[in-house]
């Protein structure tokens, strides 16, 4: 199939590799970006890929926790530019969507918007002159736990967390850590099998290319898998405020536990074209002549 500049651009941004390497990988995988990333990881020095994509869309997050800490809501509303994201009417709309989702006690933000906010969104688009989308929402509730939250000062990163029991200071620390470090799961056992299988396959090919004996390769693979699990699991991560203290130990010292979390970052996974990409490609092509 024909490999477009947009495809090459996306792969380059998600891997950090050169244009020609990305084009070759896409050609070999018939334009499948996810397969191309895996192939690049298998046969090059690439150790990781930004699966979520670059964060380029603008907008704001909204977050609210009930006074009794039994429930909380988190939303993301996008707009085209950071300038428009500071518009008072846009900020007010974000708050209105948040309140509606919180009152609905559901994560179905599309239904909430369709139920009474769509007309307001369309009017706001006309007034501000930029497209607005209510992208996603989450509602967390508990019967006997403690729901808390943290939102970064720019309202672009936030997390909702459920602890096993009430602890305001600990809850804020855990939510802040999740917001900053972005773990995938609470515990390593929660990592999806398909994710782990893919990582193991990639590590196996990397290790085999080292030319070491089979038994050494097996140990290398399992070592890398253990490292991956520790990196993506909340309880195995070093605490952001004290690198010598693991989250698991912090929770144990407080006699508490983390049951679940939801983390949003504005624009994660959304791509926006940049105007200077063509010039960069041309320069790299000239360099191969």
C-alpha positions as CSV (number, residue, x, y, z in Angstrom):
1,X,0.0,0.0,0.0
2,X,1.0,3.6,-0.4
3,X,2.8,5.1,2.6
4,X,1.7,8.7,3.3
5,X,3.7,11.4,4.8
6,X,1.2,11.6,7.6
7,X,1.8,7.9,8.5
8,X,5.6,8.4,8.5
9,X,5.2,11.5,10.7
10,X,3.0,9.7,13.3
11,X,5.4,6.8,13.5
12,X,8.4,9.1,13.9
13,X,6.7,11.1,16.7
14,X,5.8,7.9,18.5
15,X,9.3,6.4,18.3
16,X,11.8,9.2,17.9
17,X,13.5,7.4,15.0
18,X,14.4,8.8,11.7
19,X,12.1,9.4,8.7
20,X,13.7,6.8,6.5
21,X,13.7,4.1,9.2
22,X,10.0,4.8,9.8
23,X,9.1,4.7,6.2
24,X,10.9,1.4,5.7
25,X,9.1,-0.1,8.7
26,X,5.7,1.0,7.5
27,X,6.5,-0.4,4.0
28,X,7.4,-3.7,5.5
29,X,4.2,-3.9,7.6
30,X,1.8,-2.6,4.9
31,X,1.2,0.7,6.7
32,X,0.2,-0.9,10.1
33,X,1.7,1.6,12.6
34,X,1.4,-0.6,15.7
35,X,3.2,-3.5,13.9
36,X,5.8,-1.1,12.6
37,X,6.5,0.0,16.2
38,X,6.9,-3.6,17.3
39,X,9.3,-4.4,14.4
40,X,11.4,-1.3,15.1
41,X,11.6,-2.3,18.7
42,X,12.6,-5.9,17.7
43,X,15.4,-4.9,15.3
44,X,16.8,-1.6,16.4
45,X,17.9,0.2,19.5
46,X,14.4,1.5,20.2
47,X,13.5,0.4,23.7
48,X,10.0,1.9,24.0
49,X,7.3,3.6,22.0
50,X,4.8,6.2,23.0
51,X,1.7,4.0,22.4
52,X,-0.6,6.8,23.5
53,X,0.8,9.2,20.9
54,X,1.8,12.8,21.3
55,X,-0.2,15.1,23.5
56,X,-1.1,17.9,21.1
57,X,-4.8,18.7,21.6
58,X,-5.7,21.5,23.9
59,X,-8.5,21.8,26.5
60,X,-9.1,21.3,30.2
61,X,-9.9,18.6,32.7
62,X,-12.6,18.9,35.4
63,X,-12.6,16.9,38.6
64,X,-14.9,16.7,41.6
65,X,-15.1,14.5,44.7
66,X,-18.2,14.2,46.9
67,X,-18.0,15.8,50.4
68,X,-18.3,12.3,51.9
69,X,-15.4,11.0,49.6
70,X,-17.6,8.1,48.4
71,X,-17.6,9.2,44.8
72,X,-15.9,11.4,42.2
73,X,-16.0,12.4,38.6
74,X,-13.3,13.3,36.0
75,X,-13.9,14.8,32.5
76,X,-11.9,16.0,29.6
77,X,-13.2,18.7,27.2
78,X,-11.0,19.6,24.2
79,X,-10.7,22.8,22.2
80,X,-8.3,23.7,19.3
81,X,-5.9,26.1,21.0
82,X,-4.5,26.8,24.4
83,X,-5.6,30.5,24.0
84,X,-9.2,29.4,23.6
85,X,-8.9,27.0,26.5
86,X,-8.5,30.1,28.7
87,X,-11.8,31.6,27.5
88,X,-14.1,32.1,30.5
89,X,-17.1,30.7,28.7
90,X,-15.2,27.6,27.8
91,X,-14.0,27.2,31.4
92,X,-17.6,27.6,32.6
93,X,-18.8,24.9,30.1
94,X,-16.2,22.5,31.4
95,X,-17.5,23.0,34.9
96,X,-21.1,22.5,33.7
97,X,-20.2,19.2,32.0
98,X,-18.4,18.1,35.2
99,X,-21.4,18.9,37.3
100,X,-23.8,17.1,34.9
101,X,-21.6,13.9,34.9
102,X,-21.2,14.0,38.6
103,X,-25.0,14.3,39.1
104,X,-25.6,11.5,36.6
105,X,-23.3,9.0,38.5
106,X,-22.2,7.5,35.3
107,X,-19.0,7.5,33.1
108,X,-21.1,7.9,29.9
109,X,-20.2,11.5,29.1
110,X,-21.7,11.3,25.6
111,X,-25.1,10.5,27.0
112,X,-24.8,13.3,29.5
113,X,-24.0,15.8,26.8
114,X,-26.7,14.5,24.5
115,X,-29.1,14.8,27.4
116,X,-29.0,18.6,27.6
117,X,-25.6,20.1,26.8
118,X,-25.2,19.6,23.1
119,X,-27.0,22.8,22.1
120,X,-24.8,24.8,24.5
121,X,-21.7,23.2,23.0
122,X,-22.8,24.1,19.5
123,X,-23.5,27.7,20.6
124,X,-20.1,28.0,22.2
125,X,-18.4,26.7,19.1
126,X,-20.0,29.6,17.2
127,X,-19.1,32.2,19.8
128,X,-15.5,31.1,20.3
129,X,-14.8,30.1,16.8
130,X,-13.1,26.8,17.5
131,X,-14.4,23.3,17.6
132,X,-15.1,21.8,21.1
133,X,-15.5,18.2,21.9
134,X,-16.4,16.5,25.2
135,X,-14.0,13.7,24.9
136,X,-14.4,11.4,27.9
137,X,-15.5,11.0,31.5
138,X,-15.1,8.7,34.5
139,X,-17.2,8.2,37.6
140,X,-15.8,6.4,40.5
141,X,-17.9,5.3,43.5
142,X,-17.3,3.1,46.6
143,X,-19.4,1.7,49.4
144,X,-16.7,1.4,52.1
145,X,-13.6,3.0,50.6
146,X,-12.3,6.5,50.2
147,X,-12.3,8.4,46.9
148,X,-9.9,11.3,46.5
149,X,-8.2,13.2,43.7
150,X,-5.4,15.4,42.5
151,X,-5.3,17.8,39.5
152,X,-2.2,19.6,38.3
153,X,-2.2,23.3,38.5
154,X,-2.7,23.7,34.7
155,X,-5.8,21.5,34.7
156,X,-4.3,19.2,32.1
157,X,-3.3,16.1,34.2
158,X,-5.4,14.6,37.0
159,X,-6.3,11.4,38.8
160,X,-9.2,9.9,40.8
161,X,-8.2,7.3,43.3
162,X,-10.0,4.8,45.6
163,X,-8.3,3.9,48.8
164,X,-9.4,1.1,51.1
165,X,-10.0,3.5,53.9
166,X,-10.0,7.2,54.7
167,X,-6.7,9.1,54.7
168,X,-6.7,12.6,53.3
169,X,-2.9,13.1,53.2
170,X,-2.1,9.6,51.8
171,X,-4.9,9.9,49.2
172,X,-3.5,13.2,47.9
173,X,0.0,11.7,47.8
174,X,-1.1,8.6,45.9
175,X,-3.2,10.7,43.5
176,X,-0.4,13.1,42.9
177,X,2.0,10.2,42.2
178,X,-0.3,8.7,39.7
179,X,-0.8,12.0,38.0
180,X,2.9,12.6,37.7
181,X,4.2,9.1,37.0
182,X,1.3,7.5,35.0
183,X,1.3,3.8,36.1
184,X,-0.7,1.4,33.9
185,X,-2.2,-0.7,36.7
186,X,-2.3,-0.9,40.5
187,X,-0.6,-4.3,40.7
188,X,1.4,-6.3,38.1
189,X,-1.2,-9.1,38.0
190,X,-3.6,-6.6,36.4
191,X,-1.4,-6.1,33.3
192,X,-3.4,-7.5,30.4
193,X,-2.1,-10.9,29.1
194,X,-1.9,-9.6,25.5
195,X,0.3,-6.6,26.6
196,X,2.7,-8.9,28.5
197,X,2.9,-11.4,25.7
198,X,3.8,-8.6,23.2
199,X,6.5,-7.3,25.5
200,X,7.9,-10.8,26.1
201,X,8.0,-11.4,22.3
202,X,9.9,-8.2,21.7
203,X,12.4,-8.8,24.5
204,X,12.9,-12.3,23.2
205,X,13.9,-11.2,19.7
206,X,16.1,-8.4,21.1
207,X,17.9,-11.0,23.4
208,X,18.3,-13.5,20.6
209,X,20.0,-11.0,18.4
210,X,22.7,-10.6,21.1
211,X,24.0,-14.1,20.1
212,X,24.1,-15.3,23.7
213,X,23.2,-19.0,24.7
214,X,19.6,-20.0,25.0
215,X,19.6,-20.3,28.8
216,X,21.1,-16.8,29.1
217,X,18.5,-15.4,26.6
218,X,15.7,-16.8,28.7
219,X,17.1,-15.2,31.8
220,X,17.5,-11.9,30.0
221,X,13.9,-12.0,28.8
222,X,12.4,-12.7,32.2
223,X,14.5,-10.0,33.8
224,X,13.2,-7.5,31.3
225,X,9.7,-8.6,31.9
226,X,10.1,-8.2,35.6
227,X,11.5,-4.7,35.0
228,X,8.6,-3.8,32.8
229,X,6.0,-4.9,35.3
230,X,7.7,-2.9,38.1
231,X,7.8,0.2,35.9
232,X,4.0,0.1,35.0
233,X,2.6,-1.2,38.3
234,X,1.7,1.5,40.9
235,X,2.7,-0.5,44.0
236,X,6.1,-1.4,42.6
237,X,7.0,2.2,41.7
238,X,9.3,4.5,43.8
239,X,7.2,7.2,45.5
240,X,7.5,10.4,43.5
241,X,8.3,12.4,46.8
242,X,10.8,9.8,48.1
243,X,12.6,7.6,45.5
244,X,13.8,5.3,48.3
245,X,10.2,4.4,49.3
246,X,8.1,2.1,47.2
247,X,4.4,2.8,46.9
248,X,3.7,-0.7,48.4
249,X,5.7,0.2,51.5
250,X,4.0,3.6,51.8
251,X,0.6,2.0,51.7
252,X,1.6,-0.7,54.2
253,X,3.0,1.8,56.6
254,X,-0.3,3.6,56.6
255,X,-2.3,0.4,56.9
256,X,-4.1,1.2,53.6
257,X,-4.4,0.0,50.1
258,X,-5.2,1.4,46.6
259,X,-8.2,-0.3,45.0
260,X,-8.4,1.6,41.7
261,X,-7.5,4.7,39.9
262,X,-8.4,6.7,36.8
263,X,-5.9,9.1,35.2
264,X,-6.5,11.6,32.4
265,X,-4.1,13.8,30.5
266,X,-5.5,16.4,28.1
267,X,-5.0,15.4,24.5
268,X,-3.2,12.0,25.0
269,X,-3.5,10.0,21.9
270,X,-4.7,12.9,19.7
271,X,-2.5,14.0,16.8
272,X,-2.3,17.5,15.3
273,X,-0.4,18.2,12.1
274,X,2.7,20.4,12.2
275,X,3.5,22.6,9.3
276,X,7.3,22.1,9.3
277,X,7.3,18.3,8.8
278,X,7.6,18.4,5.0
279,X,10.8,20.5,5.3
280,X,12.2,18.0,7.8
281,X,11.5,15.1,5.5
282,X,13.1,16.9,2.6
283,X,16.2,17.5,4.6
284,X,16.6,13.9,5.6
285,X,16.0,12.7,2.0
286,X,18.7,15.0,0.8
287,X,21.0,13.6,3.4
288,X,20.6,10.1,1.9
289,X,21.5,11.1,-1.6
